[in-house]
């Protein structure tokens, strides 16, 4: 029976996961009912009151999925306590964290089960038998979350030493800056109230005792970077910063020793403090982006099923397989090794290796490669090359070679600093020589005037100019689902004049799309999707996506490698491959297909193909409007590439590219002086991603391309490519304005300093003003319509 | 007067230093590692334990 309009207007949703359910039913599937029952039984019902389902996150519908073997991820310490770190998929809000921890706290044997919501990771610690891990993970997965173990030592984000060191430096600098400024207030008040010189000297000494050790400790991030640059015969922004801070401190120390009137400890330490705030924010924004990217990677890794001579199977990491072993590759699973098919007939998605969008047929004797995905029946593969010897590993080495060739990019701030530092230091030296030799001033006074020039030019505003804009822009992009992994990504993006796209998975959607939707009845589609919702097969997913949210039909049985079946009062319904549910007399398929078979009617065929991302056309037009050249390089058949190029009105395209030709095309463009942005997703794109000046990859892409890409974007739209380019140009403009502002301030103040007119209060006021103006200007990176989707 | 001032300066430094030490301790013990989680944890009561 078709649902009435009224029912469609108020669709019934599952009380547990929030996905649609059968009208009148409380739950969409037995898994949700069981999860609900568990929560009620434990008296955790307040979870529903507190939670906030995030439509963009995966709904907490419990699903059966392949599970990685935990064994190699568990570490055991000397006291016999085991630790397992897991990435959590499907975390919606704080209530989920609470629920998972409550469930785990009621699981006997576990001594610690804590979720980190920021990094979306779960840490389990227990001292019982090592096999207990399965029970803990089962308890959480039964609630609809997916857990994937990861190796904590491999995750950069979990051993963030730099971040912690910067925070400590910031704390010390903040403490010292606060106290020294308090004392400065006392000194200034004393100037107007007639404080005796002995008291002033005391205050100067206290300031020196606080500020000097603090600068020595908190200034290390700048000093080490400056020394590293000088050793290589280069200069960067940290060189003038370090020289400025050290000079100001030592001059103030000299003044203190000879009971001078003015010291500048407060300027020096607050400069370090403010610059450290910028460093910490910058580091944090990128650490967060890296952690998100690693999370995506962790959720994608896979194990293989090895069958030994006795016929028993076990799950093992792909890297531990030896040549000659037999491996079972189930439907929808990734082939972990290079090898030869022994039994089974299937089709494989080899897009990762070849960029080919149509699946290739594989039968006994066919050669298969690691990284391909089995779309059909389960097949058995005899491994010939494994681990580092696979074609996949060869591609990875190609990528590493291309990355090593990538030229060193000099960031804007360092380019400015290279010219700025010598000019400033020559200026100060000339000032000293003029006052001492020509004007005939005493040597102390000449030195003081020269030092004033250095203090005025201390690059406080200049050093803030770039990081302030970068932090704000990076944070804004992060919230829009665009992860910048490289610190220089924004600056390199702003230079881009050519955008090279890959086709499969980049211009087109990563998943298949139903192409004959108009030929099938909506009712048939709904029935088929009801069955398909029970499966994780990529084509079944595409079928569900085409029909919109559906109710999982109760009682669906999955027939391994063939399809799904459902017994109804009107006979059996089958959904699956052609031999299982199809019409054997139908003409052979051009692409992947699913058949729906009902006893009464003829089998119905659902055909699938690639589909452009919904906004691909608009994004390409907008990119051209920005004055960028857009090119398409694909490994796919020239005819398929031509069709895509035509539908996007692209003149420059090339099909049947191997990874090597792609790299050579990009190298050629670079030789002609182009700045190339490569957008690609497959392993075959890895080398070209590394060869281009800057690269982007969708989060659905192969893990290797995500690793190489400077920018990773999420979602099924292409708009992030446009958004990030616009944002980059805007940040470059703001950075240039900031540098202009701080140089302009110097142009006004330096002549005053050279002529000896600068009083301490004027220096302090001018320095703070220029920094505040630069900061205020940076906040303009928050506004603007750069992220508005076209 | 001078003794008073010295006493107050030392006092302010001791107080500030205590704050700094507490912050460094909090940092070391991992209290800054999950700011999002900490923000939402406060909203949940512990359920009655059976």
Interface residues (C-beta under 8 A of the other chain):
Chain A: X42 X43 X44 X46 X50 X93 X94 X95 X97 X98 X102 X115 X116 X117 X118 X119 X164 X167 X168 X171 X172 X175 X178 X179 X182 X183 X199 X206 X210
Chain B: X2 X5 X9 X12 X13 X16 X17 X19 X20 X23 X24 X27 X32 X33 X34 X35 X36 X37 X39 X40 X41 X43 X44 X45 X47 X48 X50
